[in-house]
Amino acid sequence: MKRTELKISGMTCASCATTIEKSLSNLGGVTKAQVNLGTETATIEYDPNKVKLPDLDKAVTDAGYDVINEKTVIKIGGMTCAMCVKTNEEALKKLDGVIKAHVNLSAEKAYVTYDPKLTTVADIKKSIEDAGYQFLGVDGEETEDLGEKARIKSLKEKRNRIIIGFAVSIPLMALMYIPLNWPFPMAYFLLVVSTPVFVYISYPIFRAGYRALKNRTLNMDVMYSMGIGVAYVSSIFGTFEVILTREFLFYETAVMLATFLTLGRYLETRAKGKTSEAIKKLMGLKPKTAIVIRNKSEVEIQIEDVQVNDIVVVKPGEKIPVDGIVVDGESYVDESMITGEPIPVLKKKNRNVVGGTLNKNGVIKFKATKIGKDTMLSQIITLVQEAQGSKPPVQRIADKAVSYFISCGWEYCVV
C-alpha cells in the first residue's frame, strides 16, 4: 500500500470535500481517501498494483475540481533520435509521482508534471542518468506558488462579478417602482438588461450545482441554483404572462441573490488564503541550497540533493539547511523561529542543530542526520497542516445535519 497527498483547488465547502472523497473511494484499489478542506489537500491510501497516480488525478478532475502539481523543465544531454525520447519518457513515467512527462528532442528538454510529495528533482535526475543520458540541470525551475496563483485568479473573477452584479441590480430595484406599461413595456426592458448579467454572475453557481448533481451529491450549490433559478424563471413566465402574471417579476432579486452568493464566496476565498499564511512563513524558513563537502571541496547543491551523513558547511548569516550534529567549529545560532527563545544558543562539537535556524557569527560543519520530511521543521509544518484541517466532533455533527437538511429540502421541492 502507498500513501500520497494531492493539492486540490476549487473546493468551497464540506460538501465539495465529500464529493471528492466519494470520487476517489470509487476507484478500485483505493482503501482510504480523506480530504482536508482547510489545507485543500486529499490524502489517499491506495494499492499501486490496481490504481496509478494519474488515475487519482483523473478522479478528482472528473468530480469537477483541479489538482495542482509541480511542473519543471529538465535539460537532457545525449539524445540523438526518437528512440532516445521514448526511453526517457518511459523512464520518467515509471516514477511513482510523475503525472505527465514529455520529451522534446530538438530542444533537449523534458517537461515533467509531478507530485512533490512522491517525487523530487533528485529522483528525476537519477531516472534520467539510469537510462543512460545526461541530466544537465533544471531550465527555468518552477518557483511560483501555483495554489496562490489560482486563488488570486479566482478572487479577481469573483470581484468582477460582484461589481457588475451590484452595479446592475441596484438600478433594477429602482426601476421596479416604475409603472410596467409606462412609458414602454418595462418587463421586456428588465428581461433584456438582467439576462446577460444574470448569466455572467450565476454561471459558476449553476456549474457547481450541476457538478454536484452529476456526482449524486446534494450540497448548498444545488440549493443556491434552485433559489436563483426559480426567481429568474418565474420572472420570465411573468414577463410573457405564461401561468404567472407580471406581478411575479423578480429579475432584480435573482441578480442580487447571485451577487450576494458570489460575495460570500469571495470573502470565504480570502479568509481561506489567510489561514495558510502561518504555514507559508514556516516553509519560507527552508533554505533552497546547501554547501556540502564532496571530494574534499565545498560544493553548493540544491537542498533536495543533501543526503544523510553529508558534511554540511554553514557560514555566518546563513540558514542551517537540515538537522544534524556539529562535527567542527563553534557559533551562536538563533533558534527563535523554532523554539521562541530570543537568545542565540552556542553550538559546538556534538551539539544538535535544527534546519531553518540562523547561524550568527562563526563557521560550523555538521553531519546531516535528518533530511526532507524527517527534519523538525518539516514535521512542525505537517502538524500545523493537520491541526488546521482537523474537525472537532461538533463540526462533524453539524456537517451531517446540514447534509440531511439539504436532502430533506430537495425531497420537499420535488414533491
C-alpha positions as CSV (number, residue, x, y, z in Angstrom):
1,M,0.0,0.0,0.0
2,K,1.1,3.6,-0.7
3,R,0.0,6.9,0.6
4,T,0.0,10.2,-1.3
5,E,-1.3,13.8,-1.0
6,L,-2.9,15.8,-3.8
7,K,-3.2,19.6,-3.7
8,I,-6.7,20.5,-4.9
9,S,-8.3,23.8,-5.9
10,G,-11.9,24.7,-6.4
11,M,-13.3,23.5,-3.1
12,T,-15.7,25.8,-1.3
13,C,-17.4,23.8,1.4
14,A,-17.6,20.5,3.3
15,S,-19.8,19.0,0.5
16,C,-17.0,19.6,-2.0
17,A,-14.7,17.6,0.2
18,T,-17.3,14.8,0.4
19,T,-17.7,14.8,-3.3
20,I,-14.0,14.3,-3.9
21,E,-13.8,11.6,-1.3
22,K,-16.6,9.7,-3.0
23,S,-15.0,10.0,-6.4
24,L,-11.6,8.7,-5.1
25,S,-13.1,5.9,-3.0
26,N,-15.0,4.6,-6.0
27,L,-11.6,3.7,-7.7
28,G,-10.6,0.1,-7.3
29,G,-7.5,-0.1,-5.2
30,V,-8.2,3.0,-3.1
31,T,-8.6,1.9,0.6
32,K,-8.9,5.3,2.2
33,A,-9.5,8.9,0.9
34,Q,-9.7,11.9,3.2
35,V,-10.0,15.5,2.0
36,N,-8.8,18.4,4.2
37,L,-10.8,21.5,3.2
38,G,-8.6,23.8,5.3
39,T,-5.4,22.9,3.6
40,E,-7.1,22.0,0.3
41,T,-5.4,18.6,0.2
42,A,-6.5,15.0,-0.3
43,T,-4.7,12.1,1.5
44,I,-5.1,8.8,-0.3
45,E,-4.0,5.3,0.6
46,Y,-4.0,3.0,-2.4
47,D,-2.7,-0.2,-4.0
48,P,-0.2,0.8,-6.7
49,N,-0.8,-2.5,-8.5
50,K,-4.5,-1.6,-9.0
51,V,-4.5,2.2,-9.4
52,K,-1.9,4.7,-10.5
53,L,-1.4,8.3,-9.6
54,P,-2.8,9.7,-12.9
55,D,-6.0,7.7,-12.1
56,L,-6.3,9.6,-8.8
57,D,-5.8,12.9,-10.6
58,K,-8.5,11.9,-13.2
59,A,-10.9,11.0,-10.4
60,V,-10.5,14.5,-8.9
61,T,-10.9,16.3,-12.3
62,D,-13.9,14.1,-13.2
63,A,-15.5,15.3,-10.0
64,G,-15.1,18.9,-11.3
65,Y,-12.0,20.0,-9.4
66,D,-8.4,20.7,-10.2
67,V,-5.2,19.1,-9.0
68,I,-2.2,21.4,-8.5
69,N,1.1,19.7,-9.3
70,E,4.6,20.9,-9.7
71,K,6.0,21.5,-13.1
72,T,9.6,21.6,-14.1
73,V,11.7,21.6,-17.3
74,I,14.7,19.3,-17.3
75,K,17.7,19.7,-19.7
76,I,18.8,16.3,-21.0
77,G,22.1,15.6,-22.9
78,G,23.0,12.6,-25.1
79,M,19.7,12.2,-27.1
80,T,20.1,11.6,-30.8
81,C,16.8,10.1,-32.1
82,A,13.2,9.4,-31.4
83,M,14.0,6.2,-29.5
84,C,16.0,8.3,-27.0
85,V,12.9,10.4,-26.5
86,K,10.8,7.3,-25.9
87,T,13.4,5.8,-23.5
88,N,13.5,9.0,-21.4
89,E,9.7,9.4,-21.3
90,E,9.2,5.8,-20.2
91,A,11.9,6.1,-17.5
92,L,10.2,9.2,-16.1
93,K,6.7,7.8,-16.2
94,K,7.8,4.8,-14.1
95,L,8.4,7.2,-11.2
96,D,5.5,7.0,-8.7
97,G,4.9,10.7,-8.5
98,V,5.2,11.6,-12.2
99,I,1.8,12.6,-13.8
100,K,3.0,13.6,-17.2
101,A,6.3,13.5,-19.0
102,H,7.0,14.9,-22.5
103,V,10.5,15.0,-24.0
104,N,11.4,17.3,-26.9
105,L,14.3,16.0,-28.9
106,S,15.2,19.3,-30.7
107,A,15.1,21.3,-27.5
108,E,16.7,18.5,-25.5
109,K,14.3,19.1,-22.7
110,A,11.8,17.1,-20.7
111,Y,8.6,18.8,-19.5
112,V,7.6,17.0,-16.3
113,T,4.5,17.3,-14.2
114,Y,4.9,15.6,-10.8
115,D,3.7,15.3,-7.3
116,P,6.4,16.7,-5.0
117,K,5.2,14.5,-2.1
118,L,6.3,11.4,-4.0
119,T,8.9,12.5,-6.4
120,T,11.8,15.1,-6.2
121,V,14.1,16.6,-8.8
122,A,16.8,14.3,-7.4
123,D,14.6,11.2,-8.3
124,I,14.1,12.6,-11.8
125,K,17.8,13.2,-12.2
126,K,18.6,9.6,-11.1
127,S,15.9,8.2,-13.5
128,I,17.5,10.0,-16.5
129,E,21.0,9.0,-15.6
130,D,20.0,5.4,-15.0
131,A,18.5,5.4,-18.5
132,G,22.0,6.3,-19.9
133,Y,21.5,10.1,-20.5
134,Q,22.9,13.3,-19.0
135,F,21.0,15.4,-16.5
136,L,22.0,18.9,-17.4
137,G,20.0,20.7,-14.7
138,V,16.7,22.5,-14.4
139,D,15.8,25.0,-17.0
140,G,13.6,27.8,-15.6
141,E,12.8,26.0,-12.3
142,E,9.2,26.3,-11.3
143,T,9.2,28.6,-8.2
144,E,5.8,30.3,-8.3
145,D,3.1,29.1,-5.9
146,L,0.6,27.6,-8.2
147,G,-2.0,27.4,-5.5
148,E,-1.7,31.1,-4.7
149,K,-1.8,32.0,-8.4
150,A,-5.1,30.1,-8.7
151,R,-6.5,31.7,-5.6
152,I,-5.7,35.2,-6.9
153,K,-7.3,34.5,-10.3
154,S,-10.4,33.2,-8.5
155,L,-10.6,36.3,-6.4
156,K,-10.3,38.6,-9.4
157,E,-13.1,36.8,-11.3
158,K,-15.4,36.9,-8.2
159,R,-14.6,40.6,-7.6
160,N,-15.6,41.5,-11.2
161,R,-18.8,39.6,-10.9
162,I,-19.6,41.4,-7.6
163,I,-19.0,44.8,-9.1
164,I,-21.2,44.2,-12.2
165,G,-23.9,42.5,-10.1
166,F,-24.3,45.4,-7.7
167,A,-24.0,48.0,-10.5
168,V,-26.9,46.4,-12.3
169,S,-29.1,45.0,-9.5
170,I,-29.4,48.3,-7.6
171,P,-30.7,50.3,-10.6
172,L,-33.0,47.4,-11.4
173,M,-34.5,47.6,-7.9
174,A,-35.3,51.3,-8.6
175,L,-36.8,50.5,-12.0
176,M,-39.3,48.1,-10.4
177,Y,-41.1,51.1,-8.9
178,I,-41.8,52.5,-12.4
179,P,-45.2,51.5,-13.8
180,L,-44.7,48.5,-16.0
181,N,-46.6,49.9,-19.1
182,W,-45.2,53.4,-18.9
183,P,-43.6,54.8,-21.0
184,F,-42.7,51.4,-22.5
185,P,-43.1,47.7,-21.6
186,M,-40.8,47.8,-18.6
187,A,-40.9,44.0,-18.2
188,Y,-39.2,43.4,-21.5
189,F,-36.6,46.0,-20.7
190,L,-35.8,44.3,-17.4
191,L,-35.5,41.0,-19.2
192,V,-33.1,42.3,-21.8
193,V,-30.9,44.2,-19.2
194,S,-30.8,41.5,-16.5
195,T,-30.4,38.3,-18.6
196,P,-26.7,38.8,-19.7
197,V,-25.7,40.0,-16.2
198,F,-27.6,37.1,-14.5
199,V,-25.9,34.5,-16.8
200,Y,-22.5,36.0,-16.2
201,I,-22.8,36.1,-12.4
202,S,-24.7,32.9,-11.8
203,Y,-22.8,30.7,-14.2
204,P,-20.2,29.4,-11.6
205,I,-23.1,28.7,-9.2
206,F,-25.1,26.7,-11.7
207,R,-21.9,24.9,-12.8
208,A,-21.2,23.9,-9.2
209,G,-24.8,22.7,-8.8
210,Y,-24.6,20.6,-11.9
211,R,-21.3,19.2,-10.8
212,A,-22.8,18.2,-7.5
213,L,-25.9,16.5,-9.2
214,K,-23.6,14.7,-11.6
215,N,-21.8,13.2,-8.7
216,R,-25.1,12.4,-6.9
217,T,-24.4,14.9,-4.1
218,L,-26.9,17.4,-2.8
219,N,-25.0,20.4,-1.5
220,M,-25.6,24.1,-1.0
221,D,-24.7,24.8,-4.6
222,V,-27.8,22.8,-5.6
223,M,-30.0,24.9,-3.2
224,Y,-28.4,28.1,-4.4
225,S,-29.1,27.2,-8.0
226,M,-32.7,26.3,-7.3
227,G,-33.2,29.6,-5.4
228,I,-31.9,32.0,-8.0
229,G,-33.1,29.8,-10.9
230,V,-36.7,29.9,-9.6
231,A,-36.6,33.7,-9.2
232,Y,-35.4,34.2,-12.8
233,V,-37.6,31.6,-14.4
234,S,-40.7,32.9,-12.6
235,S,-39.8,36.4,-13.9
236,I,-39.7,35.1,-17.5
237,F,-43.1,33.5,-17.0
238,G,-44.4,36.8,-15.6
239,T,-43.0,38.8,-18.4
240,F,-44.8,36.8,-21.1
241,E,-47.8,36.2,-18.8
242,V,-47.4,32.4,-19.0
243,I,-49.1,30.8,-16.0
244,L,-47.9,33.8,-13.9
245,T,-48.8,37.5,-14.1
246,R,-46.5,40.5,-14.3
247,E,-46.7,40.8,-10.5
248,F,-44.2,38.0,-10.4
249,L,-41.2,39.9,-11.7
250,F,-38.0,39.2,-9.6
251,Y,-35.2,40.0,-12.0
252,E,-33.5,42.3,-9.5
253,T,-33.9,39.6,-6.8
254,A,-32.3,36.9,-9.0
255,V,-29.3,39.2,-9.9
256,M,-29.0,40.5,-6.3
257,L,-29.1,37.0,-4.8
258,A,-26.5,35.7,-7.2
259,T,-24.3,38.7,-6.4
260,F,-24.6,38.2,-2.6
261,L,-23.7,34.5,-3.0
262,T,-20.6,35.5,-5.1
263,L,-19.7,38.0,-2.4
264,G,-19.9,35.2,0.2
265,R,-17.6,33.0,-1.8
266,Y,-15.2,35.9,-2.3
267,L,-14.9,36.5,1.4
268,E,-14.6,32.8,2.0
269,T,-11.7,32.5,-0.5
270,R,-9.9,35.5,1.1
271,A,-10.3,34.0,4.5
272,K,-9.1,30.6,3.4
273,G,-6.0,32.2,1.9
274,K,-5.1,33.9,5.1
275,T,-5.3,30.7,7.1
276,S,-2.3,29.3,5.3
277,E,0.0,32.3,6.0
278,A,1.5,30.6,9.0
279,I,2.4,27.5,7.0
280,K,3.9,29.7,4.2
281,K,6.0,31.5,6.8
282,L,7.3,28.2,8.1
283,M,8.0,27.0,4.6
284,G,9.9,30.2,4.0
285,L,12.4,29.2,6.7
286,K,13.7,26.4,4.5
287,P,16.8,27.4,2.6
288,K,16.9,26.3,-1.1
289,T,20.6,25.4,-1.3
290,A,23.3,23.9,1.0
291,I,27.1,23.8,0.9
292,V,28.4,20.3,1.4
293,I,31.9,18.8,1.3
294,R,32.3,16.5,-1.7
295,N,35.7,15.1,-2.7
296,K,37.4,17.3,-0.1
297,S,35.9,20.5,-1.6
298,E,32.9,22.7,-0.8
299,V,30.1,22.3,-3.3
300,E,26.8,24.2,-3.4
301,I,23.8,21.9,-4.2
302,Q,20.0,22.0,-4.1
303,I,18.6,21.2,-0.7
304,E,16.8,18.2,-2.2
305,D,20.2,16.7,-3.0
306,V,21.5,16.7,0.5
307,Q,22.0,13.1,1.8
308,V,22.1,11.7,5.3
309,N,25.7,11.8,6.7
310,D,26.8,14.6,4.3
311,I,29.1,17.1,5.9
312,V,27.4,20.5,5.6
313,V,29.1,23.8,5.9
314,V,27.2,26.8,7.3
315,K,28.8,30.3,7.2
316,P,27.8,33.4,9.3
317,G,24.4,34.8,8.3
318,E,23.3,31.6,6.5
319,K,20.4,29.4,7.5
320,I,21.1,25.8,8.6
321,P,19.6,23.7,5.8
322,V,18.8,20.4,7.6
323,D,19.0,18.8,11.0
324,G,22.4,17.4,12.2
325,I,25.2,17.2,14.7
326,V,28.1,19.6,14.8
327,V,31.5,18.0,14.0
328,D,33.7,21.1,13.7
329,G,33.6,24.8,14.7
330,E,31.6,26.9,17.1
331,S,28.9,29.5,16.6
332,Y,25.9,31.1,18.2
333,V,22.7,30.0,16.4
334,D,19.4,31.9,16.5
335,E,16.7,29.3,17.2
336,S,13.9,31.7,17.9
337,M,11.9,30.7,14.8
338,I,11.7,27.2,16.2
339,T,11.8,27.4,20.0
340,G,10.8,31.0,20.6
341,E,14.0,31.6,22.6
342,P,15.3,35.1,21.7
343,I,18.9,34.5,22.9
344,P,21.2,32.7,20.5
345,V,22.4,29.3,21.6
346,L,26.1,28.3,21.4
347,K,26.6,25.3,19.1
348,K,29.9,23.4,19.3
349,K,31.0,19.8,18.7
350,N,28.4,17.1,19.3
351,R,25.6,19.7,19.7
352,N,22.4,19.3,17.6
353,V,21.4,21.9,15.1
354,V,18.0,22.3,13.6
355,G,17.2,23.1,9.9
356,G,15.7,26.6,9.4
357,T,17.6,28.3,12.2
358,L,20.1,31.1,11.6
359,N,23.9,30.9,12.1
360,K,25.1,34.1,13.6
361,N,28.8,34.6,13.9
362,G,31.0,31.5,13.1
363,V,31.6,28.8,10.6
364,I,30.4,25.4,11.6
365,K,30.4,22.0,10.0
366,F,27.8,19.4,10.9
367,K,26.8,15.9,9.8
368,A,23.3,15.7,8.4
369,T,21.1,13.3,10.3
370,K,17.6,14.2,9.1
371,I,16.6,15.5,5.7
372,G,13.5,16.2,3.8
373,K,10.2,15.4,5.5
374,D,12.1,14.0,8.6
375,T,13.5,17.4,9.7
376,M,12.0,19.1,12.7
377,L,10.8,22.0,10.6
378,S,9.0,19.7,8.1
379,Q,7.3,17.8,11.0
380,I,6.2,21.1,12.5
381,I,4.7,22.2,9.2
382,T,2.9,18.8,8.9
383,L,1.5,19.2,12.4
384,V,0.2,22.7,11.7
385,Q,-1.4,21.5,8.5
386,E,-3.1,18.6,10.3
387,A,-4.3,20.8,13.1
388,Q,-5.7,23.3,10.6
389,G,-7.7,20.8,8.7
390,S,-8.9,18.6,11.6
391,K,-12.6,18.7,12.5
392,P,-13.8,18.7,16.1
393,P,-16.7,16.3,16.9
394,V,-19.2,19.2,16.9
395,Q,-18.3,20.2,13.4
396,R,-18.7,16.6,12.2
397,I,-22.2,16.5,13.7
398,A,-23.0,19.9,12.0
399,D,-21.9,18.7,8.6
400,K,-24.0,15.6,8.9
401,A,-27.1,17.7,10.0
402,V,-26.6,20.0,7.0
403,S,-26.5,17.1,4.6
404,Y,-29.8,15.8,6.0
405,F,-31.3,19.3,5.8
406,I,-30.3,19.7,2.1
407,S,-31.7,16.2,1.3
408,C,-35.0,16.9,3.0
409,G,-35.3,20.3,1.3
410,W,-34.7,18.6,-2.1
411,E,-37.3,16.0,-1.5
412,Y,-39.8,18.7,-0.4
413,C,-39.2,20.7,-3.6
414,V,-39.6,17.5,-5.7
415,V,-42.9,16.6,-4.0
